[in-house]
Amino acid sequence: MFQGLTLATGKQASNMERSRTPPSIDSTLAPYETQIEERFVRASGPGGQNVNKVATAVELRFDVGASSLPRAVQARLAVMAGSRMTRSGVLVLDSREHRTQVQNREAARARLALMIRQAAVPPKARTPTRPGRAAKERRLAAKKLRAVVKGSRGRSHGDED
């Protein structure tokens, strides 16, 4: 997955940078490199002069609808993404927590891999259940007690003039 990393500077990533690839995804779910678009922007926050000069933050864009993921996984991923999904069906992940471009890129890809892995797990089907006899009796007893409490409020019915 994600082999042949090319940095925004146009240089190939070193072996050390490649060794920190995101957690693996099943080969049927792994997005192709061509399906991921990355844009590097200047980050805000601490970092001194480095923040003003170097585009270290990464904006990762993944077109969910055009991806090779199964339709069910695409649908669950769209629900999970929420406001990170554009109207055109593109998932946008932003990473600016690290000071280097490589680390931010890996963090964004790791988040994408995690989201895909979570979306790949189908939700557990709910088995409908009915309340037992004891639960029904407790509920009715509580209702009767509540009716007595509420009935005792207000004016008494026998002392009217």
C-alpha positions as CSV (number, residue, x, y, z in Angstrom):
1,M,0.0,0.0,0.0
2,F,1.2,3.6,-0.6
3,Q,4.5,2.5,-2.1
4,G,6.7,4.9,-4.1
5,L,6.1,7.9,-1.9
6,T,7.0,11.2,-3.6
7,L,7.3,14.2,-1.4
8,A,5.9,17.6,-2.4
9,T,9.4,18.7,-3.2
10,G,9.4,16.2,-6.0
11,K,12.0,13.9,-4.3
12,Q,11.5,10.2,-3.7
13,A,10.9,9.3,0.0
14,S,13.9,7.6,1.7
15,N,13.7,4.1,3.1
16,M,13.3,5.6,6.6
17,E,10.3,7.7,5.5
18,R,8.8,4.6,3.7
19,S,9.2,2.4,6.8
20,R,6.7,4.6,8.7
21,T,3.8,3.7,6.4
22,P,0.3,3.6,7.9
23,P,-1.2,0.4,9.3
24,S,-2.0,-2.1,6.6
25,I,-5.4,-2.5,5.1
26,D,-6.7,-5.7,3.5
27,S,-5.7,-5.7,-0.1
28,T,-9.3,-5.6,-1.3
29,L,-9.9,-2.4,0.6
30,A,-6.6,-0.6,0.0
31,P,-7.1,2.5,-2.1
32,Y,-4.8,3.0,-5.1
33,E,-2.2,5.7,-5.0
34,T,-4.0,7.4,-7.9
35,Q,-7.2,7.7,-5.8
36,I,-5.5,9.8,-3.2
37,E,-4.8,13.5,-3.8
38,E,-2.6,15.5,-1.4
39,R,-2.1,19.2,-1.2
40,F,0.4,20.7,1.1
41,V,-0.4,24.1,2.7
42,R,1.2,26.3,5.4
43,A,0.3,25.3,8.9
44,S,-0.6,27.6,11.7
45,G,0.5,27.5,15.3
46,P,4.0,27.1,16.9
47,G,7.0,26.4,14.8
48,G,8.6,29.8,14.5
49,Q,10.1,30.8,11.1
50,N,9.5,27.2,9.8
51,V,5.7,27.8,9.9
52,N,6.0,30.8,7.7
53,K,8.3,29.3,5.1
54,V,7.4,25.6,4.7
55,A,4.1,24.0,3.6
56,T,4.0,21.2,6.2
57,A,0.3,20.7,6.7
58,V,-1.3,18.2,4.4
59,E,-4.9,18.1,3.0
60,L,-5.6,14.6,1.8
61,R,-8.5,14.2,-0.6
62,F,-10.1,10.8,-1.3
63,D,-12.9,10.4,-3.8
64,V,-15.0,7.7,-2.1
65,G,-17.5,7.3,-4.9
66,A,-14.8,6.7,-7.5
67,S,-12.8,4.4,-5.3
68,S,-12.4,0.7,-5.6
69,L,-14.1,0.1,-2.2
70,P,-17.2,-2.1,-2.1
71,R,-20.5,-0.1,-2.2
72,A,-21.4,-1.0,1.4
73,V,-18.0,0.2,2.7
74,Q,-18.4,3.4,0.7
75,A,-21.8,4.1,2.3
76,R,-20.5,3.5,5.8
77,L,-17.5,5.6,5.2
78,A,-19.7,8.5,4.0
79,V,-21.7,8.3,7.2
80,M,-18.6,8.1,9.4
81,A,-17.0,11.1,7.6
82,G,-19.9,13.4,8.3
83,S,-18.8,17.0,7.7
84,R,-15.5,15.9,6.3
85,M,-17.3,14.7,3.2
86,T,-18.0,17.2,0.4
87,R,-21.2,17.3,-1.6
88,S,-19.4,15.7,-4.5
89,G,-18.4,12.7,-2.4
90,V,-14.8,13.6,-1.6
91,L,-13.4,12.8,1.8
92,V,-11.1,15.6,3.1
93,L,-8.7,14.8,5.9
94,D,-6.4,17.6,7.3
95,S,-3.3,16.9,9.2
96,R,-1.1,19.6,10.8
97,E,-0.2,18.1,14.1
98,H,3.5,17.5,13.3
99,R,6.3,19.8,12.2
100,T,7.3,17.9,9.1
101,Q,5.5,17.3,5.9
102,V,6.4,13.6,5.9
103,Q,4.9,13.1,9.4
104,N,1.7,15.0,8.6
105,R,1.3,13.0,5.4
106,E,1.7,9.7,7.2
107,A,-0.7,10.8,9.9
108,A,-3.3,11.7,7.3
109,R,-2.9,8.4,5.5
110,A,-3.0,6.5,8.8
111,R,-6.3,8.2,9.6
112,L,-7.7,7.3,6.2
113,A,-6.6,3.7,6.7
114,L,-8.2,3.6,10.1
115,M,-11.5,5.1,8.8
116,I,-11.6,2.5,5.9
117,R,-10.9,-0.3,8.4
118,Q,-13.7,0.9,10.6
119,A,-16.1,1.3,7.7
120,A,-15.2,-2.3,6.5
121,V,-16.7,-3.8,9.6
122,P,-20.5,-4.3,9.1
123,P,-22.6,-3.1,12.0
124,K,-24.0,-5.8,14.3
125,A,-27.6,-6.5,13.5
126,R,-30.0,-5.7,16.4
127,T,-32.0,-8.7,17.6
128,P,-35.4,-7.5,18.8
129,T,-36.3,-8.5,22.3
130,R,-39.4,-8.2,24.4
131,P,-39.7,-7.4,28.1
132,G,-40.2,-10.3,30.5
133,R,-43.1,-10.8,32.8
134,A,-41.3,-9.5,35.9
135,A,-40.2,-6.3,34.1
136,K,-43.8,-5.6,33.0
137,E,-45.0,-6.1,36.6
138,R,-42.4,-3.7,37.9
139,R,-43.3,-1.1,35.3
140,L,-47.1,-1.4,36.2
141,A,-46.3,-1.2,40.0
142,A,-44.3,1.9,39.4
143,K,-47.1,3.5,37.4
144,K,-49.6,2.7,40.1
145,L,-47.4,4.2,42.8
146,R,-46.9,7.3,40.6
147,A,-50.6,7.6,40.1
148,V,-51.2,7.5,43.9
149,V,-48.5,10.2,44.5
150,K,-50.0,12.5,41.9
151,G,-53.5,11.9,43.0
152,S,-52.7,12.9,46.6
153,R,-51.6,16.4,45.3
154,G,-53.9,19.4,45.1
155,R,-57.2,20.0,47.0
156,S,-58.8,17.2,49.0
157,H,-62.1,16.1,47.5
158,G,-64.2,15.8,50.7
159,D,-63.7,19.3,52.2
160,E,-65.4,21.4,49.5
161,D,-67.7,24.2,50.7
